[in-house]
Amino acid sequence: MLALAGIAIQPKGTYGRSADDVGEEELTRAQKTHFWAFTSFYFAAVVGALLFFIYVFAKAPVFGGQAECNSSTVYVMFGFDIVATNDVFRWIFAGGIIALLVGVLFSLAIWSGVACCWGSDCLRLVGGGGHDDGGRVRRWRFPFFLVGHVFASSYFIAMLELMIDRNTLGPGKDDWGFGQLLAVALLIGPLTEILSLLIGTVGGKEEDMPLMRRR
């Protein structure tokens, strides 16, 4: 959960040269490179995480170096304990994640094929292109997104804390909580900024140092 939350972090800075230095065409090409690089990164991370989750649920009885402990491991959903090795629930989870993975792949194929291969502007679709209509739609949707995000985050935090509390952990591991895990996840933020900075230098000359322009 924390990994998926962490990789959703978008870089806050826009790095690269201005249109006055390189022209609109080259700047647009650099922006598309930036967009596709991060899209590929997020896609690979999400698909990799989903594949790992499928493997964990499928191999739950024998997963890990101490498989004998798996029968006493519980997941917590809406406050209820679910034994990790329960055949019914683990295959329901695995099937749900497989369906989600197929949906992600299908959506990406449609989105990239229709929006980009057929000549649409990906940057306009993602960023709204600065049009007033897109801005109004984003402002209208923002309160719903904010409320949903707060409730979803609160739910994940509560379930994670309950799982830590209701499972028997090794010495020292029981000291870990959401705060410690969140601190580790926040390291992903600087990594995305560094990656964005490196991508901003693509196509540049040695004397052209990337500049940061805040949105």
N, C-alpha and C positions, 0 to 999 in steps of 0.2 A: 504493500500500500504506500509506504513511504517512498519507495523507488519510483513508482508511477507518478506520485505527486511531485517528486523532485525533478524528473525529466520533463515535466510540463512547464518548467521555468523558461520564460522567454528572455533573451538578452535585452537588457535595458538600454544599451548604447547602440548607435548605428555607426559603424566604423568604415572609413574609406575616404576617397577623394570627392570633391564637390563637382557639380556639373560644369562649373566655370573652368575647372582644370582639365577634365577629360571629355566633356561633351555629354549630351543627353543619352545618346545611343550606348556609349560605353558604360555610363552610370547605370542605365537600365539593365545591361547585361550583368554587371556586378551585383545588382540587387537580386536578380533572378538566381545567380550563383549562390548568394547568401541564403535565399529562400529555399532552394532545393537541397542545399547542404544540411540545413537544420531539419527540413522535412524528412530527409533520408535518415538522419540521426534519430529523430523521434520515432519514426516508423520502425527502424531496426530495434530500438530499445523496447518499444511496446510489444512487438512480435516476439522478441527474445524472452521478455518477461512472461508473456502468455504461454509460450512453449515450455518454459521452466515450470510454471504452475501446473500445466497439464501433466508433465512428467512427475511432479511431486504427488499429485492426487492419484495418478495411475499406479505409482510405486509406493504408496503410503505404508503398507505393511512391512516393507523391506527397505525403505528409504533411509539413508544416513548411516553413520558409523555405529549408532546404538539403536538398531532397529527394534530391539526388545522393548524399548521405552515408548514406541509409537502408539501402542495400544492404550496407553494412559494419557496421551496427548489429546487435548480438546481444542476445537475452534469455538469461538463465541459469535453467535449471530443473534442480534436483537435480544441479548441477555441470556440466551439459551446455549447450553453446552452441546457440542456435536463432536463425538469421538472421531479422531482423525482417520481411523482405520475402518469406520463403518462403510460397508460396501455400497449401500444405497446412496448415502449422501456424497461420498467421494466421487462416485461415477456421475451423479447429478451435477456436482461442481465441475468435473472434468468435461462433461458434455456441454455445460453452459459456457465454459471458457473456449471450447472448440468452436461453438457457434459464434462466440464473440470474435474469435480469431478469423473465422471465415468472413464474418461481416466486415472486419477491418480490411482484409485483403480485397473483398469485393468492392467496398466503398472507395478504396484507394485506386483500384483499377478504373472505376467509372469516373472518379473525380479527375485523375490525371489524364485519362484518355479524352474525355469530353472537354474539360476546361483548358487543357494545354495542347494536346496533339491536334485538336481541331481549330487552333488559332486563338483561343480566348486568352485574356490577360490574367495570369495567375495572381499577380500582385494586386490587381484590382479586386479580384474575388476575395482575397485574403484580407487586404487592408482597407477595402472600401473605396480606394482610389481618390479619396477626398471629396466624393460627391455628397451633397446635402442629404439625399434620400438615405444613403448608407449610414450617415451619421445619426439621422433621426431614428433609424431602426436599431442601431447599437444603443442609443440612449434609452429607448423604450425597453429593450431586452435586459439592460444592465441590472436593474433592481431584482428581477427574477433570477438572473445568474448569480448575483451576490447572495441572495437568500438561500438558493439551492446549494451554493458552494459552502456557506457557513454550516448548514445542517449536515451536509455530507461529510465535511471535515470533522465536525463534532462527533458524528456517529463513528467514524473510523478511529478517532482518538479514544473514545470510550471503549470500543470493542477491543482495541489493541491493549489498553490498560487491563481490561478484564481477562484477556488471554494470558498476559504476563502474570496476573495475580492467581489465576486458576490452574496454571501448569506448574509442575515441579521443575525448577531450573537448577543448573549446576551452581557450585559456589562462586559468588561474585557476579554471576549473570542475573541474579534476582534484583540487583541494584539498578538494572537498566529499566528505563521507562520511556515514555514518549518524548520527553524533553531531550534525553541523550540521543535518541535515534534521530530526532529532528535536527539536532546540531550537526550530525554526520550528513544528513540529507542536504542541508544547506550548503555544503561544500560544492554541490553540483552547480549552484549559481555562478560562482567565480569561474568554474570550468567552462560554462557556456559563454561567459564574457570573453575568455581567452580564445575560445574557438571562433567567436564572432570577430575578434580582432585579427586573427590569422586569416580568416576568409576575406576580410576587408583589404588585405594586401594582394589578393589575387589579381594578376594583370598589372600590378603597379611596378614602377621602377624603383631602383634601390634608393634614390634620393627622395622618393615620395613617401613620407611618413604618414600613416593613417591618422586621421583626426576624428575625434568623437563628436557627434552631433546628437544632442538629446532630442527625443521626440516631444 
